[in-house]
Amino acid sequence: MPDTSLLLMMLVMLMAIGGFAGVLAGLLGVGGGIILVPAFFYAFQTLGYDGPQLMQMCLATSLATIIVTSVRSVLSHNRKGAVDWEILKGWAPGIAIGAVVGMLTAASLRSGTLQGIFGVLALVIGGYMGLGRSDWRLGQSMPKGIGRAVTSPLVGFLSVLMGIGGGSFGVPLMSLFNTPIHRAVATAAGFGVIIAVPSVIGFLMLPIDPAQRPPLTVGAVNFPAFVVVIAMTLITAPIGVRLAHSMDPKPLKRVFAIFLTLVALNMLRKALGL
């Protein structure tokens, strides 16, 4: 058990992490998971929990927070009529299947491998955020049939491997298929619920060596980190939303893309043991 001073330091760190993630989620429309996973990684590592399943705990705890934040977000957006329920209902089964497969895959991989996967995918997301254009299109409507059957499980699968909700892949995907950005953000919140619920159920049953997990961890989900981050994001996400309506978030998105790229490169460095 870490000493009290170290635990207090981690509490302060987690409060800052949760607050930052909440503001970003509200301001830029990105899911907090893209910040939470690397932040949990460094927090748990600082506490001395650096075992072969460290990344599984980071992914699982991040996804647990996404259940709460996504449900709150989708209900809020639905009150404004912004959720596209036709897209959500059509894509939900495939996303859920992909999430379950992603959870099983993540459970079988070592922490270093998951770090490498996170790093590569975060580079892709950072590149799109920094260089992507709002007028890029792959089609005039969301794929159906074979296109949806292939793409929807991939969204769930990749999201679980990164410990993120629906925003990072769902919003760009829907935008590329001509869905208005506000509707895409609202609907992607629903993707987050579908991704997080089945994967977290699986992660709660994942056995982790008690000597290699922080206190009050059930399966791979660390409940103190979950509670602290949820409390902070609920406070700070509305601040981010207000900021989004009072300023142009595009330059900030590019700055965040650079930050995310640096985080991804650092994850890849650690994965390679450099």
N, C-alpha and C positions, 0 to 999 in steps of 0.2 A: 504494500500500500504506500503510495507516495506521501511525502510529508504534507502537513497542512498548508504551509506557505506555497508549495508548488501547486497544490489543488486550487488555492485561491487565485494564483496567477493564471491558471488554466480557465477558471471561471470568468475572470476579467477578459481573457483572450476570446472565449466563446461568446461572451456578450458583444464584444466588438465585431466578431465575425458575423453573428446573427444580425446585428444592426446594419452592417455594411451590405450583407446579402439582401436584406429587406429593401433598402434604398435602391439598390441596383435593379431588383426585380420590378419595383414600381416605376423606376425612371426609364429603364431601357427595354423592359419587356423580356429580359433574360431570366431564366430560372436560377434560383439561388444555388442549386446543386453544383453548377459550374464553378462556384466559389467555395462551397461548403466542403466538397470532397478533398481538394488539396489542403484546405484549412484544417479539417479534421486530421488529415494525415500528419501534418506538422505538429498539431497539438498532442495527439496520441503518442507520436514519436518522442516528443519532448518529455512526456510522462514516463517514457521508458518501455512503451509497448510497441516493439518493432518486430513482431513475429511474421511468419509467412502468410498470415491471414489479416494483416493490418488493413490492406485495401478493401477487403470484404467488409470490415467493420465501418470503414469510411463510406462505402457505397450504401450499405444498409441503413446507417444512421441518417445519411442525406436523404435517401428515399422515404424514410419514415417522416421526416419533416415535410416532404413534398405532399404527402397525403393531406396534411392539415392545410398547408398554404394553397394547394390546388383546389381543394373543396371550397375554401373561403373565396378564392378568386373566381371560380366558375359560377358560384352563386351570385356574386357581386355583378359579374358581367351579364348573367342571365336576367337580372332585374332590369338591365338596360337593353335587353333584347339583342345582345351582340353575339351570343353563342349560336353557331350553325349546327343545329342538332342533327340534320341530315348527314353531314360529314362525320360527326361524332359517332352516331349510331352505326354508320357503314364501316368506319375504320376501327371501332372498338374491339371486335373479336380478334382481328389480326394483331393489333397492338398488344392485347392481353396475352395471346399465344407467344408472341415475340418476347414479352417481358418475362414469362415463365421460363422460356428457353435461355434467356439472358441470365436469369438468376442461377439456373442450374450450371450454366457455363462458368459464371463468375465463381461459384462455389468450388469448382474443380481446378481453378487456376491459382497459381502462386501470386503473392502480392506484387512482385516485380513485373510479372507479365501484365497484370492489370494496370500497373503504373504506365507501362509502355503503351497499352491500348488507349488509356486516358490521354496520354501526351499526344499521340497521333491524331485522335479525334478532336481534341481541343485545338490543335493547330488548324484543322480543317474549319472548325467553327470560327476561330479567330480570323482566319483568312477571309471567310465569307463576310463576317461582320465588318472587317476593315476595307475590303475591296468590292463587296457586292453592291449592286445597284438595284434600286426599287423597281426599275422598269424591265428587269430580266424576267423572261417568261419561258417555261417549258410547255405550257398548254393553257387553254382558256378555262378549263375546269379541272377539278380534282380527278385523278385516275379512278376508274372502276374496273370491274372484271379482273383480268390477269394482273394489270398494273397495280391495282389496290391489293390484290392477294399477295403480291411479292413485296410491295413497299411497306404496307402496314406492319407486318411482323418485324421488318428491318428497323423501323422506328422504335418499336418496343425493345428489341434486342440490344441495339446500340445504346439506347438511353440507359438501360439497366447496367450495362458494362461501364458507363460513365457515372452512374449514380445521380442522373439528372431527370427532370420531368419532361413535359412535352414541348417547352418553349424553344430549346436550342435547335432541335431538328424539325419540330412541327411548324413553327412560324415561318422559317425559310421555305419549307416544302410547300405550304399553302400559298405563300406569296408568289412562288415560282409558277403556281397554277392559278394565278389571277384571283385569289381570295383577298379582299381588302384587308389591310394590315390590322385594323382594330378587331375585325371579325376573326382573323387568324390568331391573334393573341388570346382572345376570349376562348376560342375553340381549343387551342393548344393547352389551356388550363385543364380542360376535360381530358385531354390526352394524358396529362400528368397524373390524374387520379387513376386512370386505367393502367398506367405503367407501374405506379407505386404500390397499389394495394396488393396484387398477387405476388409481386417480388418481395415485399416486406414480410408477408406471411411465410414465404419460403425462408427468408433470411432469419426469421425468429426461431426457426427450427434447425438452423445450421450450427453444428457443434464447433465451439472454439475452445482451445485450451485455456482453462481459467487463469493460468499463470501468464498468459499472453494477451489478456483483455482487460480494459479498465474496469473499475468497480461499477456495479449495477448495470452490467451488460447482459442482456437476454438474447441468446443466440448470437447474432452479429450486430444487434442494435444497442447502442449505448444510450440509456435513457436520460442521464444528466445532460449530455450534449443535446439530445433531442429537445428536452424541456426548455433549456436556456435559449437555444436558437429559435424555437417557435415563439417564445415570449418576446424576443427582440424583434423578429421579423414582423409579428403582428403590430408592433408599435411603429416600426420604421417604414414598412411598405407604403402606407398612406402618404408619408412624407415624400417618397419617391414619385408617387402618382401626382401629387401637387406640383412637384418640381417639373415633371414631364409636361404639364400644361402651361408652365410659366417660362419655359426656355426651350431652345432647340437641342434635342438630344443627339442629333447626328454627329457633331464633333466629339461628344462624349463617348459615343459608340466606337469611334475610331481609336480613341485613347484606351478604352476598355479592351479593344481588339489587340492592341499592343501589349497591354498588361496580361491578357489571357495567353498570348503567344509566349511571353516570357515564362509564365507559370507552366505551360505545356513543355517548353524546352527544358525547364528544370526537372520536371517529372521524368522526361526521357533520359536526362543525365543520370538521375538516380536509378532508373530502371536498368541502365547500362552499367551501373556500378562505377561511374566516373566521379 
